[in-house]
Amino acid sequence: MIQDKNGYQVTAGVSHHKVHHGLLFTMSDIDINVDIAGPKYWRIHTPAGRQVHAEFKVSADNDAVAELYRAPTVSGAGSALTAVNRNENSPNLALSTVFKDTTVSNDGTLRETIRVATGTNNPNSGRATGERGDEWNLLPDTDYNIKVTVGNNSTSVEIHVNFYEVGG
């Protein structure tokens, strides 16, 4: 509960509150050519001593499956992505690190599977979204992979992750 400039008591959700305090970050990426031969991986490494609360959203223009894994065996780090603070007035930087195209020799422990369906399986024409709207509370100092396996070659896939870090 916060008080606005007119003295009214206003309820703000956690995400809204985190944005105002410069503590909500986002990462997004698009790959316009994912093929059946190899899944697409994105990886988040959480900082030591902090819990990361994250919501994941994956979209594709063809059928796909998105999976969240904990503690994969990583043999190639991938390319670093920038996590952006959603409050443009805040100097705060994310301590979590985010990568795309990580090379994985073992997926790790499966935490969640989301089907991203298109066509007659989805009322959204042309693009389907897989999301739960629930956040995950991720372990400190741990790798997590988002693996997307597509059903057709040349599938366009995008990911959006909103997160905040607690502790430390």
C-alpha positions in Angstrom: 0.0 0.0 0.0 1.4 3.4 -1.0 0.1 6.9 -0.8 -0.2 8.9 -4.0 0.3 12.6 -4.4 -3.4 13.3 -3.5 -3.2 11.3 -0.3 -5.1 8.3 -1.5 -4.0 4.8 -0.4 -3.1 2.8 -3.5 -2.2 -0.9 -3.8 0.7 -1.7 -6.2 1.6 -5.2 -7.3 5.1 -6.6 -6.6 6.3 -6.1 -10.1 5.1 -2.4 -10.1 6.8 -1.8 -6.8 10.1 -3.4 -8.1 10.1 -1.2 -11.2 9.7 1.9 -9.1 12.7 0.9 -6.9 14.8 0.0 -9.9 14.9 -3.7 -9.0 13.0 -5.3 -12.0 15.0 -6.4 -15.0 14.1 -7.8 -18.4 15.9 -9.9 -21.0 14.6 -10.6 -24.4 16.0 -12.2 -27.6 14.7 -13.4 -31.0 16.1 -16.1 -33.2 14.3 -16.0 -36.6 15.8 -19.4 -37.8 15.6 -22.2 -35.3 15.7 -25.7 -36.9 14.5 -29.2 -35.8 18.1 -30.4 -35.8 19.1 -28.5 -32.8 17.1 -26.9 -30.0 17.6 -23.3 -29.0 19.1 -22.6 -25.5 19.1 -19.5 -23.3 20.8 -19.7 -19.9 20.5 -17.6 -16.8 23.1 -17.9 -14.0 21.9 -16.6 -10.7 24.2 -14.8 -8.3 25.6 -16.3 -5.1 23.6 -15.2 -2.0 20.5 -14.1 -4.0 17.3 -15.6 -4.9 16.0 -14.7 -8.4 12.3 -14.5 -8.9 11.6 -14.9 -12.7 8.7 -15.1 -15.1 9.4 -16.7 -18.6 7.5 -16.1 -21.8 8.3 -17.9 -25.1 6.7 -17.2 -28.4 7.1 -19.0 -31.8 5.5 -18.8 -35.3 5.3 -22.6 -35.5 4.7 -25.4 -33.0 7.3 -25.6 -30.3 8.0 -26.9 -26.8 9.7 -24.7 -24.1 11.3 -26.4 -21.1 13.0 -25.0 -18.0 15.9 -27.0 -16.6 17.9 -26.5 -13.4 21.7 -27.3 -13.2 22.5 -28.3 -16.8 26.0 -29.4 -17.7 27.3 -26.5 -19.8 30.2 -27.1 -22.2 30.1 -23.7 -24.0 28.9 -20.5 -22.3 27.2 -18.9 -25.3 26.9 -15.2 -26.1 26.2 -12.8 -23.3 22.9 -10.9 -23.4 22.2 -7.7 -21.4 19.6 -7.7 -18.7 17.9 -4.3 -18.8 16.6 -2.4 -15.7 12.9 -1.6 -16.4 13.3 1.7 -14.5 15.3 3.9 -16.9 16.0 6.3 -14.0 17.8 3.7 -11.9 21.6 3.0 -12.0 21.0 -0.6 -10.6 22.4 -3.4 -12.6 21.4 -7.1 -12.6 23.8 -9.5 -10.9 22.3 -12.4 -12.8 24.0 -13.2 -16.1 22.1 -14.2 -19.2 23.4 -16.0 -22.4 22.0 -17.3 -25.7 23.2 -20.3 -27.7 24.7 -22.1 -24.7 26.2 -25.5 -25.6 24.8 -28.2 -23.3 26.0 -31.8 -22.8 23.3 -32.6 -20.3 20.0 -30.7 -19.9 19.9 -31.0 -16.1 16.7 -31.4 -14.0 13.4 -30.6 -15.8 11.4 -28.1 -13.9 8.6 -27.2 -16.3 7.4 -27.9 -19.8 5.2 -25.5 -21.9 3.7 -26.3 -25.3 3.8 -23.3 -27.7 1.1 -24.2 -30.2 0.0 -22.5 -33.4 -2.7 -22.9 -36.1 -5.8 -24.8 -35.0 -4.3 -25.4 -31.6 -4.1 -21.8 -30.7 -6.6 -18.9 -31.2 -3.7 -16.4 -31.7 -3.1 -16.4 -35.4 0.5 -16.5 -36.6 2.2 -16.5 -33.2 1.8 -18.6 -30.2 2.9 -17.9 -26.7 3.8 -20.3 -23.9 3.7 -18.8 -20.4 2.3 -19.5 -17.1 2.2 -16.1 -15.5 3.7 -17.6 -12.4 7.1 -16.7 -11.2 9.8 -19.2 -10.4 12.0 -18.6 -7.3 15.4 -19.7 -8.5 18.2 -21.0 -6.4 21.3 -18.8 -5.8 24.5 -19.5 -7.8 22.8 -21.9 -10.2 22.5 -22.3 -13.9 19.0 -22.5 -15.5 18.4 -23.3 -19.2 15.3 -22.5 -21.2 15.3 -25.0 -24.1 13.1 -24.5 -27.0 12.5 -27.5 -29.4 10.7 -26.6 -32.6 8.5 -28.8 -34.9 9.4 -27.1 -38.2 12.6 -25.7 -39.7 13.1 -22.0 -39.9 10.9 -21.3 -36.9 11.1 -17.8 -35.4 11.3 -18.0 -31.6 11.5 -15.2 -29.0 11.9 -15.2 -25.3 11.2 -12.6 -22.6 12.3 -13.0 -19.0 11.3 -10.5 -16.3 13.1 -11.0 -13.0 14.2 -9.4 -9.7 16.9 -10.4 -7.2 16.4 -10.8 -3.4 19.0 -11.0 -0.7 22.7 -10.3 -0.5 
